[in-house]
Amino acid sequence: MFVGARAVVRDNASRVLLIRRSDNGQWALPAGAMELGESIADCAVREVREETGLRALRVSAFALYTGPDRTHTNMYGHTYQIFTTAFRVDDWDGELTRVTDETTDAAFLHPHEFPAPLSLSVPETLADLSVFDQTNRLILK
C-alpha cells in the first residue's frame, strides 16, 4: 500500500504549478508519500515545500483515489495499491524554487501550455478539482 498526497497550487492568474520530476522526467503536480507521524494534509504541505520551496498555508482535500485500478508495479517488480488524497492549496506564500533534490524544473502554467511528458494524473486531478469547485462535494474514485 502506498499512501500519499498531491497538491494543486494556482497563482493569481489561475495558472497551475507543475514540477518536472527528477526520477522520471515527467511534469506533474507536487506529490509524494506520507511519512510516519504526519497527517495526509501535512504530507501535502510538506511535499509542496520540498518540491517547490513554497509554503502551503491552507489546504482543502477534494478527491480520494483509492480504487483497485490504482495499482503500480515498480522497477523492482513490487506491486502495490495507491491511496492518494488530492488537495487544493487555498493559500500559499514564498518564492518558487525551480530546481530541488526531487525536481529539475517548476513553473506556473495554463493548461494549454502544459509540456510533455505530462503525468497522467494531472488532467484527471484538474478535472476533479473543477467538479469539486462547482459542487463542493468530495470526489471518490
N, C-alpha and C positions, 0 to 999 in steps of 0.2 A: 504494500500500500504506500502510495506517495501522497502526502497531504501538503498542499501549497496554496499560494495566493498569487493573483495577478492584479495589476492596477492600471486604471485608465486615468492619465493625467492630461488635462486640457488647459490651454492657455486662454487669455482673454479674447483671442481671435478664433477660438473653437478648434484650434489645431490640436492634434493628438501627439503625445510624446511616444516615440518609438526608440528602442535601443537596438544596436546591432550586436548580437551575442558573439562573444569571442570563441565559444565552443563549437558553434555550427555555422556561423556567418549569417544567420537569418535575422531579419528585422522583426522585432517582437515588442510586446508590452513588457514593462518591468514585471518580473515574476520570479518565484523561487519557492523552495521548500521551507516548511515551518520547522523551527528549531525547538528542541526540548525547552519547556519553561516559558514559552510565549504563546499568546493568543493568535488566532488566524489574522485578526486585524493588525496586531503588532508585526506579524510576518509581512503583510503588505507594506506597512510603513517602513520596515527595515529594508526590504528589497528595493523600494523606491530610492531610499538613501544610498544604499550600496551601489546601485547600478546607475544613478543619475546625479548624486550629490544633492538632490532636492529633499526638503523636509516636508513630508505629508503631515499636515496639521489636523485634518479631519477627513475621515473616510466613511463611505457607506457601502455595505455589501449589496450587490444587485443580482448576482447569479451564482448558482452552485452547479458544478459539472461533476457528476458522480456516477453516471450510468455504466453498465457493463461494456459499452462500446469505448470507454475511456481507458483502454489498456495500452501499454507500451512495452516493447522489448528493447532493452538497452544493448550496447555493444558487447556486453559480457554474456548475453543470452538470458538475462533475468527478465521475466515478465511480471509486471505489477499493474494494479489498477490505480488510476489517478483520481484524486478528490481535490478539486480546485475551487476556491471561492474567488470570485471577481469583485473588485472594489472600484468604486468611483472615488477619486480624490477630490473632495469638495473644496479644500483649501490647502495651499502649499506656499512655501517660500524658499528662498535660496537661489543660487546660481547654478545653471546646468553644467555638469561635468560631462564632457562628451566621451572621454576615454577613462575606463576604470579597470580594475582587475578582471571584471566579468564582461566588459563591453569594449568594442572598438570604435563606436560612434553612437551618437544620440542626437535627435532633432525633433522639434515640433513640426508636424506636417499635416496638411489637409489630406483627406483620404485619396483624392485624385493624384497626390504627389507620392504616395507610398512606394518605396523602392522594392525591388526584388533582390534576393528571395525573401518573401514575406511569410512569416509563420501562419499556418492555417488557423490558429486560434484568434488572430487579430480580427478578421471580418466577422466571425461568429460573435466574439465578445462585444464588438461595437454595435452589431445588430441587436444583441440582447440588451445592451445599455439603452439603446433608443427605445425599445419596448418598455423597459423599466422607467425611463424618464417620462413616458406618456401615461403609464398605468400605475406607477409606484407599487408594482407587485413583483416580488422576488421571482426570478426565473430559475426553474429547476429542470435540469437535464441529466 
